[in-house]
Amino acid sequence: MISSIILNDSEDTWTWSLGGNFFTVRSARCQIDGEFLPDQGHSTRWNQIIPKKVNIFVWRASRDRLPSRWNLSRRGIEVNSLNCPICDAGTETSFHTLWACSLASLMIALCRRILRYVRGTLDYGLQLHVSSTTQLIVYTDADWAGCPVTLSRSSAEVEYRGIANVVAETTWIRNLLRELHTS
Ligand SMILES: [Zn+2]
């Protein structure tokens, strides 16, 4: 067996046979994708603009791998009820959780409202004019564009955080102006 191997004097080297002579993460990832991931007609590449946890969530949702009550029961895990704990109006599947549930419908409506708001205010901006007064006036607003549906304890906390931030910023600017002898 050894006699069939031809030896030469050149230096020993490693070779990588997947996609070229040298190792690249891309070639390894393509090989893993091709071997293990089911081809469902869309890319498994992560979108680098959005957070990893969102990528992973979307990837799991697209493959119906979310731990919904229906999926848990299919895997033999005992659950008290298959019904959605939020609306109690249907089986808690991935589709129900993301699209059919009343809470999901409300969230989608709110997202559309925000997108409409953003689209309608693309040309808006802050206009800074020269003023004769030296008063420092600040504004803060964190009421979710005045939406009455989202009023809750968490949004009240956001209001307080907004106030705390604006006070801190104002204090910093006032001290800077004092150092510059403008006040
Ligand atoms: Zn529901």
Boltz pocket constraint, residues with backbone or C-beta under 6 A from the ligand:
constraints:
  - pocket:
      binder: B
      contacts: [[A, 84], [A, 85], [A, 86], [A, 87], [A, 88], [A, 89], [A, 90], [A, 96], [A, 100], [A, 101], [A, 102], [A, 103]]
      max_distance: 6.0
